[in-house]
Amino acid sequence: MKPRLLAGYVLILAGFALILMLGYGVIEPFGSIAEADDMAGLLTAAAPSLLLPFAIFLVGLWLVKGARRK
């Protein structure tokens, strides 16, 4: 297995695990979500916490899919 492919799979698993841990409340999101009084405020406060694992997941997908093209 090539290093790029291995790194891609590790990043996919890490992103998925972070999203699950955020969902189950194992880790706390960044920012002050408790102060949000409407849905837009909640999404604005939770965006960094949700986008970071999603970005890690997407980079992993890019590494895996890019490694197969020749």
Sine and cosine of phi, psi and omega as CSV:
sin_phi,cos_phi,sin_psi,cos_psi,sin_omega,cos_omega
0.00,0.00,0.75,-0.67,-0.03,-1.00
-0.97,0.26,0.46,-0.89,-0.02,-1.00
-0.86,0.51,-0.59,0.81,0.00,-1.00
-0.90,0.43,-0.67,0.74,0.01,-1.00
-0.92,0.39,-0.68,0.74,0.04,-1.00
-0.89,0.45,-0.70,0.72,0.03,-1.00
-0.89,0.46,-0.61,0.79,0.04,-1.00
-0.89,0.46,-0.71,0.70,0.02,-1.00
-0.91,0.41,-0.61,0.79,0.03,-1.00
-0.91,0.42,-0.67,0.74,0.02,-1.00
-0.92,0.39,-0.61,0.80,0.06,-1.00
-0.88,0.47,-0.73,0.69,0.02,-1.00
-0.90,0.43,-0.64,0.77,0.01,-1.00
-0.91,0.41,-0.70,0.72,0.03,-1.00
-0.90,0.44,-0.68,0.74,0.01,-1.00
-0.91,0.42,-0.66,0.75,0.01,-1.00
-0.91,0.41,-0.64,0.77,0.04,-1.00
-0.90,0.44,-0.65,0.76,0.03,-1.00
-0.90,0.43,-0.67,0.74,0.04,-1.00
-0.90,0.43,-0.67,0.74,0.00,-1.00
-0.91,0.42,-0.60,0.80,0.09,-1.00
-0.91,0.41,-0.65,0.76,-0.02,-1.00
-0.91,0.41,-0.62,0.78,-0.01,-1.00
-1.00,0.06,-0.09,1.00,0.04,-1.00
0.99,0.14,0.30,0.96,0.03,-1.00
-0.94,0.35,-0.64,0.76,0.09,-1.00
-0.89,-0.45,0.51,-0.86,-0.03,-1.00
-1.00,0.02,0.60,-0.80,0.07,-1.00
-0.95,0.32,0.38,-0.92,0.06,-1.00
-0.94,0.34,0.33,-0.94,0.11,-0.99
0.98,0.19,-0.07,-1.00,-0.04,-1.00
-0.94,-0.33,1.00,0.01,0.00,-1.00
-0.96,0.28,-0.43,0.90,-0.04,-1.00
-0.91,0.42,-0.42,0.91,-0.01,-1.00
-0.99,0.11,-0.13,0.99,-0.02,-1.00
-0.96,0.29,0.78,-0.63,-0.03,-1.00
-0.95,-0.32,-0.12,0.99,0.07,-1.00
-0.62,-0.78,0.09,-1.00,-0.08,-1.00
-0.92,0.40,-0.61,0.79,0.01,-1.00
-0.91,0.43,-0.65,0.76,0.05,-1.00
-0.91,0.42,-0.62,0.79,0.03,-1.00
-0.91,0.42,-0.70,0.72,0.01,-1.00
-0.92,0.39,-0.60,0.80,0.03,-1.00
-0.92,0.40,-0.64,0.76,0.00,-1.00
-0.96,0.29,-0.55,0.83,-0.06,-1.00
-1.00,-0.01,-0.16,0.99,-0.09,-1.00
-0.85,0.53,-0.74,0.67,0.00,-1.00
-0.88,0.47,-0.59,0.81,-0.02,-1.00
-0.94,0.35,-0.52,0.86,-0.03,-1.00
-1.00,-0.02,-0.51,0.86,-0.05,-1.00
-0.97,0.23,-0.51,0.86,0.01,-1.00
-0.90,0.44,-0.79,0.62,0.07,-1.00
-0.90,0.44,-0.57,0.82,0.02,-1.00
-0.91,0.41,-0.63,0.77,0.04,-1.00
-0.92,0.40,-0.64,0.77,0.05,-1.00
-0.88,0.47,-0.68,0.73,0.03,-1.00
-0.88,0.48,-0.70,0.72,-0.01,-1.00
-0.92,0.38,-0.61,0.80,0.06,-1.00
-0.90,0.43,-0.63,0.78,0.07,-1.00
-0.89,0.46,-0.67,0.74,0.05,-1.00
-0.89,0.46,-0.65,0.76,0.01,-1.00
-0.89,0.46,-0.66,0.76,0.02,-1.00
-0.91,0.41,-0.64,0.76,-0.02,-1.00
-0.94,0.34,-0.74,0.67,-0.04,-1.00
-0.94,0.34,-0.58,0.82,0.00,-1.00
-0.95,0.33,-0.44,0.90,-0.03,-1.00
-0.96,0.27,-0.35,0.94,-0.05,-1.00
-1.00,0.03,-0.33,0.94,-0.01,-1.00
-0.98,0.21,0.70,-0.71,0.07,-1.00
-0.60,-0.80,0.00,0.00,0.00,0.00
